[in-house]
């Protein structure tokens, strides 16, 4: 099945009307993903044949678009100002620290993280979006409690960048 231009226009109108930063739809072998980066980009592609479904459905990792600001810390340590990289939510959804309720969190305070490492999951419209680190460093702050809703641009983690 393919989407018509009118159907795509309706979806774009809905994205604009609700001021969504990101929208993803998978239906009958077609995947449509819209992400705002100053302008709306539409990508529609056929999906590969379904594979084994994991216990937690996951979409491709979502990473914040563009460089994220590095905010100076409010405290001083050994007379040197530390700088923290702030990981912000790229979408609206529900924040989860672990892949399932009984599993340990992806990351904890004081833990070293590397670029590309999964930090958390944000569930949006029943899709699980992995949020990955764009930084090497150490987790120094978790701003959101497990299971809490998050907004676009809301702070999730502070990382002491290396």
N, C-alpha and C positions, 0 to 999 in steps of 0.2 A: 504494500500500500504506500502511496506517496501523498504528501500533503499538498493541497492546492495553495496558490498564492493568496487567495482570500482567507484561508484558514491561518496562514502565517501572519497575515495582516491583522487578523482578529487577536491572535496571541500577542503581537507587538503592541496593539492598542491596550490590551489588558495589562501588559508589563508597564507601559507608560502610566496608565490610570492608577495603578496601585504602587507606583514608584518603586518597583522591584529592582534590585541590583543584579539579580541573577535568577534565571528560570531554566529548568531542564525538564524535558518531556521525552519519554520513550513509549512508543506505541506501534505495534505491528511491524517491528523490524526497522522503524525509523527513529532516529534520535535527534532531537532538536534542543540546542543549548543556546541561550541568550545571556550575555553578560555585558553590563554597562561599564564602559571605561571612557566616559565622556560622551560616547555615542554607543548605540546598540549594535552589537555584532551578532549575526545569526549564522549558525553552522548546523546544517542538516546532513546526516549521513546514515547509510544503512548500518544496522547493528550486525556484528558477527553472530554466528550460531551460538545459542545459549550454552554456557558451560555449567559445571556443577555449581549450584548456588550455595555460598557459605552460610553459616548460621546467622550472620548479620549481613544483610545486603549492603554493598558498598559501591559507590560510584567512584569515578576517578578522583584522585586527590585534588582538593581545591586549595589553591594558594592565593594569598592576596596579590592583586595585580599591581605592578609597579613597585618601586622601592618604598619600604615602610620607614617612617621617621624613627630616628634613634633619639630618645629623650634623655637629657642629663638627669642623673639621680639627685635626690634632695639631700642625701647624706654624703659625708666624706669619710674615707677610710684611708688611713696612713697618709693624710694630706693630699690624696689624689681623688679627684672626682671620678666616680664610676659611671659608666654609660650603660644603660639598659636598652636592649632592643625590645620593642613592644609588639607582640603578635596580636593583631586585631581580627575580629570576625569578618570574613568576606561575604557572609550571608546572614539572613535572619533565620533562626531556628532554635532547636533545643541542644544545649551543650552537654556532652557526655565525656567523662574523663577516661572511660574504659570501653572496650569493644562489646562487653555484655555486663549485666549487673553484678555477677559474682567474680568477674575477672579483675586483676590488679589494674590500676590506672596506667595509661600509656607512659606518663612521666610524673615524677614527684619533685617536691622542693629539694634543691641541692643536687639534683641529678644532672649529669652532663648530657647535652643533646648535640646532635650533628645535623648538618643541612640535609633536608629531605626526610628526617625522622618524623613519624606521626606523633602529634602532640595530643590530639583529641578528635572527637567526631562531633559534627553538628548535623542533626537531623532536620531536614527541610522537606516538607511535602512527602514524607515517608521515604526519602532518599537519605542514605547515610553518607555524609561528605567528610572525608578525612582531611584534617587541617595539619599541614606539615610545616616544619621549621624551615625558615629561610636563613637561619643563623646557626653558627657553632657557638656553644657556650654552656651556661649553667642556668637552670630554672631557679629564679629567685622569688617569684610571686605568681600565684594563680588567682586571678581576679574574680572568677565565676565558680559557683558551687555546682556540683554534678546535678544534672536534671533541670537546670534553670534555663529559661528562655534568654536568648541573646539577640541583640540588634546588629545591623550592619555597622561595622566600624567600632563596635564595643571591644574594649581591652579584654584579652583572654589570658595572656601570659607575659611576664617580664623575664627576659633572658639577659644575663650578664655576658655580653658578647666577648669573644676572644679575638 
